[in-house]
């Protein structure tokens, strides 16, 4: 199959102008690839610029406080990526004299770097002859070779990785991988692929069969759970109570308004919130008026969160029974605490409404 020369020629003239490409460096490639995991390029670009302004190299990242790292990352989601970047930078300083390892195998030993990311960094930054298969590349090969099994199945992954590696031009792995990424992003799109503009359409088996819209074959969709969640905006002397989430797990290390998930035994939302605060903080809660409904989708579940303005009974002092760090924050200080999307929405509403008068309670 002769698709590689026209693919590389097309890339030479049509490569996307991305901020991490003009002066390719291992650090820029690493940060961009981690940011691009499950995130659109358009979303990543301003974050990449802010990140480089704050952490211009591995030394700066390794020396940073984790809360600063999470703060710069805030809004990109999947916060374990930021924590792993921080840990990996510190490991690179200790184990690799501040230089990213040059091979896919060595890169794969760092926190947060999986097989694709290791191959992408090794090929783009260091020229190692390894194929990297992301979602765009997976789609291109599923159509090019008419892969009839689900592309994300074990069999499908092995087939596509083998196709990608078998056709890799020696010494051109970085361009080859990036050309395939750009082809998938610009032409071989998930729906309505622009086959007439595709430089390798003549070799595409799916197009020859007229089934390009049916490739890649997708895995059956699983039903996504939908949870009802409550959050307490607890006020005291013009401040609000924040709790820091555990360092591992969903939104690890971020700050939130305490609360929890509605359970079958809870008669209503207010009772749920009172139970959660009693279990988490050991205090009785006075639940006042609602403070908004917020919908958000995570990778494996969705939530609808109901926030309430709340107060503690006189003399009550919250205790971190489940190990969280607690802080009473003044409203102007809320931007200093890294938060997930929903908690940030609540915080912004608090700040906005405080401009119309003092915070009740």
N, C-alpha and C positions, 0 to 999 in steps of 0.2 A: 504494500500500500504506500502511495507516494504523497500522503497528506502533509508530511512534516515540512518540506521546503516551502510550499505555498503558505502554510500556517506561519512560519517564521518571517516570511516576506510581508505578509499582512500585518503582523505584529510590529515590524519595523516602522510601518507607516501609520499605524492606528492604535498604538499603545495608549492606554489611559494616562493622563497627566495626574499623577498622585504625589502627594507631598513627600512620601518616603522613597520615591524612585530617583529623583535627579542625582543625588549623591548617595548611592547605595552604601550602607554600612551595616555591620552585623547588628548593632544596637537598634537602629531604625527599623530594620527588617523584623527583628524580634518583637519590638513593641507593636508595630503595625499588624503583624500576623496574630498576636494575641488579641488586640482590639477588634480585629475583623472576625473573630470567632462568633458566629451567630448574630452578627451585626452588619448593617449595610454600610457601604463605603461612604456615602454622603453623611451618615451619622458620625462616622469615625473621624473624618478629616479635622473638624475643629477640636476634637478631644486630643488628637495626635499633636496638634500645634500647641495646645495648652500644656500637654504633658512634657513636650520637649523644652518648653520655656521654663518649666519648674524642675524637671529632672533631665538635664541635657545629656547625661551619660550614666553608665552603670554605677560609678562611684557615688554620684549624687543620689541615685535611687536607693542604693544600699544604705546610705547614711540617713535617709529620710525616716521620719516617724510614720508608722502605719496609718495613723489617722490623717496625716497629710496626703498620703497615697490614696486612701479611700476618698478623701475630699476632692482631689483632682479627677478621680475616676467617676465620681457621683453622676448618675444619669445614664451611664453605659450599661448598667445591669450586670448580672452574672459576676458578682463581686469577688468570688473566689479567684477570678482571673487576676485582679489587682493584688490580692494578698499573695498569690503565687509568684507574680512578677517581683514583688518585694523580697520574698524569701529566696527566689532564684538569684536575684542580684547579690544578695548577701552571700549565697553559696558560691557564686562566681568569684567574688572577692577572696574568699577563704581558700577555695579549692583550685581555682584556675587563674590566679594572679590578676584578676580583674578583666580577663579576656574571655568572651564567649567561646566554648568549645567549637571546633571546626567541623566536626563530623555529625552525621545524623545519630549515630549510636550514642555519642557522648552528650549531645544536646538533649536526647531523650531521658537522661538521668536527672534533669533539672525539673523542679516543681512546675506544673502547668504546661509542660511541653510534651504533647502527644506525638504519635507517628506522623501525622500530616504536618504539624508545625515544625517538627524536627527536620523533615525532608525539605520543607519550604525554605527554612533558614539556611540549611546546609547547601542547597542548590543555588539560591539567589545570592547569598552573601559570601559563600566560600567556593562555589563552583563544583560541589560534589555531584557526581552523576547519579542522582536519585530522583525518581518521579514522586511528585506530591499530588495527592488527589483530594481536592476539596469538593464542595457541592457543585460548583460550576463545572469543574473538570469531570466529575462523575457523570453529570448530565451529558456532556459532550461525548464521552466514550460510550455511554449507554445507547446513544443514537448512532454514533459512527459505526459501532460494531453490532447494533441491534441486539443488545443484551436483554433476553426475554425473562430473566428472573429479577426479582426486586433488587434494585441497585444497592440498597442498604442492607440486604441480607448478607450473611457470611459468604455465601457462594458468589453473590454479585460483587461484593467488595474485593474478593480475591481475583475474580475475572478482570475487573476494571483496573486494579493495581497492576496485574500482569500485562494487560494491553498497554498501559501507560509506560511501564518500565521497558517493555520490548521495543517500543518505537522511539525511545529517548535518544536524541542525537548526542553522541559523545562530545563533551566540552561545551554543550549549549543547554545544559539542564535548566539554568535559571531562566533564560529566554523562553525555552520550551514550556516550562511550567506556567510562567506568567502569560504567555501567549494563549494557552488553553484557558486560564482563568478569565482573561479579557474576552476571549471568544464566547465563553459561556455567559458572561455578564452583559455583553453588548449585542450579540447576534443569536447564539444558541440559547435563547431565554426559556424559562419554564413554560410559558404560553406564547403562542404566535411567534415561533422562531423565524427569523428573517433569512430563510434558506437561500433566497435569490442573491443575497449579499455575502453569503458564507464562502470563504476561500477554499474550504475543503468539502463543499457540498457534493462534488462529483464522486467522492469516496464514501459518502454516508449511506450505509445500508438501510437505515430506517427511512431516509428520504426516498430511496429507490423503491421501497415498499409502500410509501405513502403513510407511514405510521409514526412519523416523528413526534406527533402530539401524544402518542401513547407510550413514549419512552422519555425518561426512565419509568420502569414499572415500580409502583409505590407499594410499600408495606401497608397492610390494613390499618386504618386509623383506630387508635384506642380512645375510648371515651375519657374525656378530661374531667376530673372531679371539680366541683364548684363549691367552695367553702364560704360560709358566712362568718365574718370576723368583726370583733369590736375593738375599739381603742378609746382610752381615757385621756382626755386633755385635763390633767389635774392641776388646778390653779392654787397658788398660795403667795400672797404678798407680791402680786405682779409677776410671778415667775411660774413656769410650767415644769412638770416632772418628766424627765427623759430617762430611759433605761437603755443600756448598751447590750446588744445581742451577743451571745457567746461567740468566740473567735472562729469557730468552725460551723459549717452548715449554712443554710440560707441567710443571705444578708449578714454574714458573720462580721462582727466588729462595728456594725453600723448602729446608729441611735434610733430609738423609736418611742412613740407614745405607748405606754404599756397597755396590754389587753390580751385577747386570745380568741379562740375559735368557739363558736356556738356549738353546744353539745345537745344531744337529744333530751337530756334531763333538765335543760335550762328552760324555764317557762317563757322567757322573752329575752330581748337583747340587753336590757338593763340588768336583769338578773345574771345573765352571762358575764357581763362586765364586772359586776360586784363579786361574783365567784372568782373570776380570774385574778382580780386585784387582791382579794383575800388570800388566794393561794400563792401568788407571786410576791406580794409585798406585806402581807400580814396585817392589813388595815381595812377598816370599814369605809365604804365609799358612798358619798352622796352624788347620785347621777342627776345632772340638771338637763338642760336642753340639748337636742341633737346638734351636731356640728358637721354635718355633711355625710354624704354617701359616696364612696370611692370604689371604682371597679378597676381591677388590674389582672393581667394574665402573666403567670410565670411559665416556665418551660413545661411542667407536668401538671399544673392545676391553675384554676382561676379563683379569684376571691372577690367578694363584695364586702367592703369594710364600712362599718357604721361608727362614726366618731361621736363622742358626747363630751360636752363640757362637764367637769366633775370637781368635787371638793372632798377633802378629808374631814372627818369629824374632828372637833376641836381637841387638841392634844395628841392626835394620832401622828406617828412618825413612821413612814414607810421603811421597811427593811428588805434588803435583797435576798429573799429566802431561796431563790433559784440561782443565785450566784451572779446576777447582773450587777453592773456598776450603775449607780443612780446619781443623777445630778439635777439640781433645781436651776434652770436656765432662764435668764431674762430674755425677752423676745428679741432684742437686737443681737443677742448671742446665737440665736438658732442657726443662722447660716454657717457658723463655725463647726457645727456638728454634722458629720457625714450621715446622710439618711437615704433610705430607699425612696422610690418615687412617690408612694402614697403618703408616707410620713412627711416628705418634703411638701407635698400639696397642702397638708394640714398646717404645717409650719408657716407656709407662705400666706395662707388665709388668716392665720392668727396675726401675723405681722401687719397685713393689709387692714384688717378690721380694727386693730389697736390704734390705727391712725384716726379712727372716728371716736376715740374715747378710751378710757382705761379698761384693761382686761377685767371682766367681771370676776368677783371673788377675791 
